[in-house]
């Protein structure tokens, strides 16, 4: 039998190239999808034309300057790794309301011709790295309601702060939130509190989807009011996340709390340039 031959230098280089290709496959696919969307999209607003031409290449330029996003394709181009999901806000089906919740909340109007139903739904969009948005859609049919909700979620993208504000942890990593925030909608009051690493998302299931797509991994929560109203609960959660970026803090707190605004990669690049 012939002894096993060791791989040559060229074969080793080819193996490394294959490994690098596999690691960069997701990025390449996102770029291809972005190119396809750019070919199909015809911008109608001034901001959309600047994004299409490449003058605006960062979504922070829009969010920090308070420029409203009026076309969902802007978010698709500037955040190629965006993910979407639907929230279970519909009423329970079954005897005494014991069934599972649904994605669509159905309401109907009584008329002489009969009942006219409408369907409403909530969608959440995020890139798992500091950007998240929630949208509400309503229509006479389920599919248009879902499309409206996803579209509005992309238009309502916000940037959040992450950090480690838990006195039990102090790792200075952006796995939780830097300080306690509270959001209110109707009678629902939702308080989000920093948690040590490994705690997980100790919050209501639909709010978990929002925090997960925002890039938050550990958090504690406390709710008050009629939390059975999922509409108010989702709005309260987004109001709390909005306070993470609108609250003014001195720069001396950024390093002890390990605060990151938006994407972790962008913040690292800024620190290296400084």
Secondary structure as UniProt FT lines:
FT   HELIX           9..23
FT   HELIX           25..40
FT   HELIX           46..53
FT   HELIX           60..63
FT   TURN            64..66
FT   HELIX           72..78
FT   TURN            80..81
FT   STRAND          83..87
FT   HELIX           95..97
FT   STRAND          105..111
FT   TURN            112..113
FT   STRAND          114..126
FT   STRAND          131..139
FT   HELIX           142..155
FT   STRAND          158..159
FT   STRAND          161..163
FT   TURN            167..169
FT   TURN            174..175
FT   STRAND          181..185
FT   TURN            186..187
FT   STRAND          188..194
FT   TURN            197..198
FT   STRAND          201..202
FT   HELIX           205..214
FT   STRAND          219..224
FT   TURN            227..228
FT   HELIX           230..246
FT   HELIX           252..257
FT   STRAND          260..261
FT   HELIX           264..273
//
